[in-house]
Amino acid sequence: MFPLRDHNPSGRTPYVVYLLMAANILGYLWYSTSFSTDRSLALFYSAFATVPREIMMGEAPLTLVTSMFIHGGILHLAGNMLFLWIFGDNMEDEMGHLPFLLFYLLSGVGATLAHVVSAPQSLVPLVGASGAIAGVMGGYLLMFPKARVDILIILIIFFRIIPVPAFIMLGLWLGMQFLGGLNADPNLGGVAYWAHAGGFFIGLALTVPLWIKRGGPRFWTRTDGQPPHPETTYSTSRIPRIPRHTPARRPGPWGK
């Protein structure tokens, strides 16, 4: 299950989303080409990625922020930027530019701390923006539970793009994080499931004041959980064909 786009247009230009995407993409292009040896790249990660044990010892607190702008590979970066593009513009539209930036950073720091609590003695570095983006998704669920999201379903040789309400797509995604977290070894690298789940609930909680300001349950009644403006319609001819691809797995840092 892979989201491609939503049908929820934003009413203003999402400058902060553009800025965050540019920071992540340009940063990746810099550090992925600037270090000629594995050792030098490892030193970079040790300086700017979050190491749970160091945080528990009160060391390197700034890595709670810097780790959000580092990714472990091009697919890691691309997936995170796609989720930010789909869900971030609407949250920035509702919150305003600077409040959204603060919301994003707080969600990311909270998500990283959730991972630290789940693996307090781990020496594996944690990198990635998806804890913060999970917070964006949590806020999106609260504000637009029935907004339609086009998802790509892949079942072995079956490919199908279907629109589903946001609460189904996001609910399934959250359930997958819990299942993954229960089965993951907190002392090994891989997907930082508890960072995802923690960021999601932190973002949802941070959005509650905005939801109440909009009217709380009355906002849902007024909009029926849909965007408070006409949704975007797409022609099926514009849906791209996406070939199957199974990336090779290799050991690496935690990714979120």
Phi, psi and chi 1 to 4 in degrees:
 res  aa     phi    psi   chi1   chi2   chi3   chi4
   1 MET       -  119.2 -177.6 -178.2   67.4      -
   2 PHE  -138.0  117.2 -163.1   75.2      -      -
   3 PRO   -72.5  140.9   28.3  -34.6      -      -
   4 LEU  -109.8  -36.3  -61.4  177.1      -      -
   5 ARG  -174.7  164.3   62.9 -164.4  177.3 -166.0
   6 ASP  -115.1  173.2   65.2   -2.8      -      -
   7 HIS  -105.3   27.3  -67.3 -112.0      -      -
   8 ASN  -114.6   93.5 -171.5   -2.9      -      -
   9 PRO   -72.5  154.2   29.1  -35.2      -      -
  10 SER  -101.4  153.2   57.2      -      -      -
  11 GLY   -92.0   -5.4      -      -      -      -
  12 ARG  -141.0  162.0   71.3  176.1   87.4 -173.9
  13 THR   -69.8  125.8  -57.2      -      -      -
  14 PRO   -82.6   73.4   30.3  -34.7      -      -
  15 TYR   -60.9  -37.1  -67.9  112.8      -      -
  16 VAL   -69.2  -39.3  174.0      -      -      -
  17 VAL   -60.6  -45.0  169.5      -      -      -
  18 TYR   -59.5  -42.7  -67.9  158.6      -      -
  19 LEU   -64.0  -43.9  175.8   65.0      -      -
  20 LEU   -65.4  -41.9  -68.4  169.4      -      -
  21 MET   -63.8  -42.8  -67.6 -180.0   68.1      -
  22 ALA   -63.3  -42.0      -      -      -      -
  23 ALA   -62.3  -42.2      -      -      -      -
  24 ASN   -69.8  -43.7  -80.3  -79.2      -      -
  25 ILE   -70.9  -47.5  -66.2  169.6      -      -
  26 LEU   -66.3  -37.3  -66.0  176.0      -      -
  27 GLY   -61.2  -43.6      -      -      -      -
  28 TYR   -63.1  -43.4  177.8   79.1      -      -
  29 LEU   -60.8  -33.3  -67.3  174.7      -      -
  30 TRP   -72.8  -56.7  172.1   71.8      -      -
  31 TYR   -75.8  -19.7   60.3   74.4      -      -
  32 SER   -78.8  -14.1   64.5      -      -      -
  33 THR  -117.2   -5.5   57.9      -      -      -
  34 SER   -94.4  -15.0  -62.7      -      -      -
  35 PHE  -113.1  119.5  -59.0   98.5      -      -
  36 SER   -85.8  -15.7   57.5      -      -      -
  37 THR  -127.2  157.4   66.0      -      -      -
  38 ASP   -62.2  -34.3  -70.4  -18.5      -      -
  39 ARG   -64.5  -45.8  175.8  177.5  172.9   77.8
  40 SER   -65.1  -37.3   60.3      -      -      -
  41 LEU   -67.8  -38.3 -175.7   59.8      -      -
  42 ALA   -63.3  -38.5      -      -      -      -
  43 LEU   -64.5  -36.7  -69.4  173.8      -      -
  44 PHE   -62.4  -47.2  169.7   77.8      -      -
  45 TYR   -62.3  -41.5  -84.7  104.7      -      -
  46 SER   -64.3  -26.5   67.5      -      -      -
  47 ALA   -83.8  -33.0      -      -      -      -
  48 PHE  -120.2  -15.2  -65.2  101.3      -      -
  49 ALA   -83.9  159.6      -      -      -      -
  50 THR   -88.6  124.3  -62.4      -      -      -
  51 VAL  -107.5  113.9  177.1      -      -      -
  52 PRO   -50.2  -44.4  -30.3   37.7      -      -
  53 ARG   -62.6  -36.9 -172.8  172.1  179.9  179.2
  54 GLU   -65.7  -41.1  -68.6 -179.9   -6.2      -
  55 ILE   -64.0  -41.6  -63.6  -61.4      -      -
  56 MET   -63.5  -26.0  -66.1  -60.9  -65.3      -
  57 MET   -90.8    4.8  -64.6  174.8   64.4      -
  58 GLY    78.9   20.5      -      -      -      -
  59 GLU  -105.8  155.8  -59.5  174.7   -2.8      -
  60 ALA    49.5   52.4      -      -      -      -
  61 PRO   -64.6  -27.5   24.9  -35.1      -      -
  62 LEU   -66.3  -19.1  -71.7  179.4      -      -
  63 THR   -67.6  -16.4   62.0      -      -      -
  64 LEU   -61.2  -26.5  -66.4  171.9      -      -
  65 VAL   -98.1  -46.7  175.3      -      -      -
  66 THR   -63.8  -32.0   56.6      -      -      -
  67 SER   -63.7  -22.5   63.8      -      -      -
  68 MET   -69.4  -15.4  -75.4 -171.6  -87.3      -
  69 PHE  -111.8   19.4  -63.0   90.9      -      -
  70 ILE  -123.7  138.2  -55.1  172.9      -      -
  71 HIS  -130.1  155.2  -70.6   81.3      -      -
  72 GLY   -87.7   -4.1      -      -      -      -
  73 GLY   175.9  171.0      -      -      -      -
  74 ILE   -67.4  -36.8 -171.6   65.0      -      -
  75 LEU   -69.3  -37.7  -67.3  179.4      -      -
  76 HIS   -59.3  -47.5 -173.8 -158.1      -      -
  77 LEU   -64.0  -47.4  171.8   68.7      -      -
  78 ALA   -62.8  -42.9      -      -      -      -
  79 GLY   -61.8  -44.4      -      -      -      -
  80 ASN   -65.1  -41.1  -82.1  -13.6      -      -
  81 MET   -67.7  -33.0  -66.0  -57.1   97.5      -
  82 LEU   -63.8  -46.9  175.5   62.6      -      -
  83 PHE   -62.5  -41.3  -85.0   73.0      -      -
  84 LEU   -63.1  -41.0  177.4   58.8      -      -
  85 TRP   -64.3  -41.5  171.5 -102.7      -      -
  86 ILE   -69.3  -46.8  -68.1  173.0      -      -
  87 PHE  -102.8  -21.2  -59.6  107.8      -      -
  88 GLY   -72.6  -36.5      -      -      -      -
  89 ASP   -63.1  -36.9   61.7  -31.4      -      -
  90 ASN   -70.4  -37.1  -58.5  113.2      -      -
  91 MET   -69.8  -37.2  -67.5  -56.5  -64.1      -
  92 GLU   -65.8  -37.0 -177.6  175.4  -11.9      -
  93 ASP   -61.4  -42.5 -168.9   15.5      -      -
  94 GLU   -75.1  -37.6  -69.5  -66.5  -35.5      -
  95 MET   -89.5  -31.6  -68.5 -178.5  166.4      -
  96 GLY    99.3  160.7      -      -      -      -
  97 HIS   -65.0  -58.9  -57.3  -56.1      -      -
  98 LEU   -68.0  -43.7  -68.3 -179.5      -      -
  99 PRO   -58.7  -36.0  -27.1   36.6      -      -
 100 PHE   -66.0  -40.8  172.8   75.0      -      -
 101 LEU   -60.8  -44.1  177.1   60.3      -      -
 102 LEU   -63.9  -43.0  179.9   61.0      -      -
 103 PHE   -58.1  -44.8  162.9   80.4      -      -
 104 TYR   -62.0  -48.1  179.3   92.3      -      -
 105 LEU   -65.6  -42.7  -65.2  174.3      -      -
 106 LEU   -64.0  -40.3  -71.4  175.5      -      -
 107 SER   -62.4  -41.8  -65.4      -      -      -
 108 GLY   -66.2  -43.3      -      -      -      -
 109 VAL   -64.2  -43.5  169.9      -      -      -
 110 GLY   -62.7  -40.0      -      -      -      -
 111 ALA   -63.4  -42.0      -      -      -      -
 112 THR   -63.9  -40.6  -57.6      -      -      -
 113 LEU   -65.4  -34.4  -69.9  175.0      -      -
 114 ALA   -62.1  -39.9      -      -      -      -
 115 HIS   -66.7  -41.5  174.2   76.4      -      -
 116 VAL   -58.8  -43.1  169.5      -      -      -
 117 VAL   -64.1  -35.3  170.2      -      -      -
 118 SER   -75.3  -21.0   73.9      -      -      -
 119 ALA  -144.0   64.8      -      -      -      -
 120 PRO   -65.9  -23.8   23.5  -34.3      -      -
 121 GLN  -103.1    7.0  -62.2  -54.6  -47.4      -
 122 SER   -69.7  139.0  175.5      -      -      -
 123 LEU  -103.6    6.0  -67.3  173.1      -      -
 124 VAL   -80.8  125.7 -179.6      -      -      -
 125 PRO   -67.9  144.8   24.1  -33.3      -      -
 126 LEU  -108.5  126.9  174.3   69.2      -      -
 127 VAL  -136.1  158.1  -63.0      -      -      -
 128 GLY   123.3  155.8      -      -      -      -
 129 ALA   -95.8   -3.6      -      -      -      -
 130 SER   -72.8  -17.5   56.4      -      -      -
 131 GLY   -65.0  -44.7      -      -      -      -
 132 ALA   -66.2  -40.3      -      -      -      -
 133 ILE   -68.2  -32.9  -63.7  167.7      -      -
 134 ALA   -61.3  -36.3      -      -      -      -
 135 GLY   -62.7  -39.9      -      -      -      -
 136 VAL   -60.9  -41.1  173.8      -      -      -
 137 MET   -66.2  -38.5  -65.9  161.0   64.4      -
 138 GLY   -63.0  -42.4      -      -      -      -
 139 GLY   -66.1  -38.1      -      -      -      -
 140 TYR   -61.8  -42.4 -170.0  100.7      -      -
 141 LEU   -59.8  -40.9  176.9   62.7      -      -
 142 LEU   -68.4  -39.7 -177.8   62.1      -      -
 143 MET   -83.0  -36.0  -63.2  -60.3  -65.5      -
 144 PHE  -135.0   61.4  -45.2  111.4      -      -
 145 PRO   -62.2  -24.5   23.0  -34.2      -      -
 146 LYS  -110.1   10.0  -67.3 -174.4 -179.9  179.6
 147 ALA   -61.5  139.6      -      -      -      -
 148 ARG   -82.5  135.9  -68.7 -160.5  -58.4  163.6
 149 VAL  -124.1  127.6 -180.0      -      -      -
 150 ASP   -80.9  123.8  -74.8  -16.7      -      -
 151 ILE  -121.8  147.5   61.3  171.9      -      -
 152 LEU   -95.4  119.6  172.6   65.7      -      -
 153 ILE   -96.2  125.6  -58.9  -67.4      -      -
 154 ILE  -122.4  113.1  -56.7  176.0      -      -
 155 LEU  -125.2   89.9  -63.3  174.0      -      -
 156 ILE    60.3  -90.2  -53.6  177.5      -      -
 157 ILE  -111.7    6.3   61.7  172.2      -      -
 158 PHE   -98.8  123.9  174.9   79.1      -      -
 159 PHE  -122.4  129.5  -64.9   80.0      -      -
 160 ARG  -153.6  134.8 -176.3   70.1  178.6  -90.2
 161 ILE  -104.1  123.1  -64.9  176.0      -      -
 162 ILE  -134.7  147.0   60.4  172.6      -      -
 163 PRO   -86.7  134.3   28.5  -30.8      -      -
 164 VAL  -133.9  154.6  -61.2      -      -      -
 165 PRO   -61.6  148.3  -21.3   32.8      -      -
 166 ALA   -58.2  -35.8      -      -      -      -
 167 PHE   -66.0  -28.0   73.6   88.0      -      -
 168 ILE   -73.3  -50.6  -67.2  179.2      -      -
 169 MET   -62.1  -47.6 -178.3  -99.3  149.9      -
 170 LEU   -71.7  -35.0  -64.7  174.5      -      -
 171 GLY   -64.2  -43.2      -      -      -      -
 172 LEU   -64.5  -41.7  -71.9  173.1      -      -
 173 TRP   -60.0  -44.8  179.2   88.9      -      -
 174 LEU   -65.0  -41.5 -177.7   61.1      -      -
 175 GLY   -60.4  -37.6      -      -      -      -
 176 MET   -65.3  -32.7  -69.6  164.9   61.4      -
 177 GLN   -68.3  -39.9  -51.9  -43.8  -56.4      -
 178 PHE   -65.0  -44.7  -83.7  101.4      -      -
 179 LEU   -62.7  -42.6  -70.0  175.3      -      -
 180 GLY   -64.9  -41.8      -      -      -      -
 181 GLY   -64.1  -35.0      -      -      -      -
 182 LEU   -70.9  -22.0  -67.4  173.1      -      -
 183 ASN  -106.4   -4.9  -70.7  -74.8      -      -
 184 ALA   -89.3  147.1      -      -      -      -
 185 ASP   -85.5  116.7 -174.0  -25.1      -      -
 186 PRO   -66.6  -10.4   25.7  -34.8      -      -
 187 ASN  -101.2    5.2  -65.3  -53.3      -      -
 188 LEU  -116.4  156.2  -62.4  176.9      -      -
 189 GLY   -71.2  170.4      -      -      -      -
 190 GLY   144.3 -147.8      -      -      -      -
 191 VAL   -85.9  129.8  177.8      -      -      -
 192 ALA   -85.4   77.7      -      -      -      -
 193 TYR   -61.0  -40.2  -67.2  105.6      -      -
 194 TRP   -72.2  -25.1  -65.3  121.1      -      -
 195 ALA   -65.7  -41.3      -      -      -      -
 196 HIS   -62.0  -52.2  -66.4  171.8      -      -
 197 ALA   -63.1  -42.8      -      -      -      -
 198 GLY   -62.9  -44.8      -      -      -      -
 199 GLY   -61.6  -38.9      -      -      -      -
 200 PHE   -59.8  -49.9 -171.5   94.4      -      -
 201 PHE   -71.6  -32.3  -75.0  111.3      -      -
 202 ILE   -66.5  -43.9  -70.1  168.0      -      -
 203 GLY   -62.9  -40.4      -      -      -      -
 204 LEU   -61.3  -45.6 -167.6  153.0      -      -
 205 ALA   -64.2  -39.9      -      -      -      -
 206 LEU   -68.0  -20.6  -69.7  173.8      -      -
 207 THR   -87.7  -14.5  -52.1      -      -      -
 208 VAL   -55.6  -45.2  167.5      -      -      -
 209 PRO   -57.9  -40.0  -26.1   36.1      -      -
 210 LEU   -65.4  -43.1  173.7   63.7      -      -
 211 TRP   -60.3  -42.8  177.7   67.9      -      -
 212 ILE   -65.4  -40.7  -67.1  174.7      -      -
 213 LYS   -60.4  -35.3 -177.9  179.0  179.0 -180.0
 214 ARG   -76.5   -8.9  -67.3  -72.4 -171.7  -88.0
 215 GLY   123.0   -2.5      -      -      -      -
 216 GLY    60.5 -131.2      -      -      -      -
 217 PRO   -56.7  -29.4  -25.5   35.3      -      -
 218 ARG   -66.7  -31.1  -66.4 -167.8  -56.0  -83.6
 219 PHE   -63.2  -43.5  176.8   70.9      -      -
 220 TRP   -64.6  -40.6  -79.0  -13.2      -      -
 221 THR   -63.9  -40.4  -58.8      -      -      -
 222 ARG   -69.4  -37.2 -173.3  168.5   66.4 -109.2
 223 THR  -104.3   -7.5   64.7      -      -      -
 224 ASP    56.0   34.4 -168.6   31.8      -      -
 225 GLY    73.5    4.0      -      -      -      -
 226 GLN   -92.1  165.6  -58.2  -80.8   -7.7      -
 227 PRO   -58.1  143.8  -23.0   32.7      -      -
 228 PRO   -78.9   32.3   30.3  -35.1      -      -
 229 HIS  -157.3  162.6   41.6 -109.4      -      -
 230 PRO   -57.8  136.6  -24.0   34.0      -      -
 231 GLU   -79.0  159.5   68.2  173.6   21.6      -
 232 THR   -78.7  138.9  -58.7      -      -      -
 233 THR  -110.6  145.5   57.7      -      -      -
 234 TYR  -124.3  146.2  -61.0  102.8      -      -
 235 SER   -82.4  137.3  168.4      -      -      -
 236 THR   -63.3  -21.6   55.1      -      -      -
 237 SER   -69.2  -16.6   62.9      -      -      -
 238 ARG   -88.7   -4.2  -65.6  174.7   58.1 -168.1
 239 ILE   -79.4  119.7  -63.0  176.6      -      -
 240 PRO   -74.9  152.8   29.4  -35.6      -      -
 241 ARG   -83.8  128.8  -68.8 -176.0  177.3  -86.9
 242 ILE  -116.6  116.7  -59.3  178.4      -      -
 243 PRO   -72.0  155.0   27.2  -34.8      -      -
 244 ARG   -69.0  145.4  -75.2 -172.5  -60.7  152.6
 245 HIS  -150.9  127.8  174.1   65.7      -      -
 246 THR  -113.0  101.2  -56.4      -      -      -
 247 PRO   -68.5  146.9   25.5  -33.0      -      -
 248 ALA   -70.2  141.5      -      -      -      -
 249 ARG   -91.9  137.2  -66.2 -179.4   60.2   86.4
 250 ARG  -143.6  151.6   60.6 -178.5  178.5   84.3
 251 PRO   -64.6  148.6   25.4  -34.9      -      -
 252 GLY  -173.2 -169.0      -      -      -      -
 253 PRO   -74.4  167.4   27.3  -35.0      -      -
 254 TRP   -60.0  140.8  -75.5  101.5      -      -
 255 GLY  -122.4  137.4      -      -      -      -
 256 LYS  -140.7      -   63.2  177.2  177.5   65.0
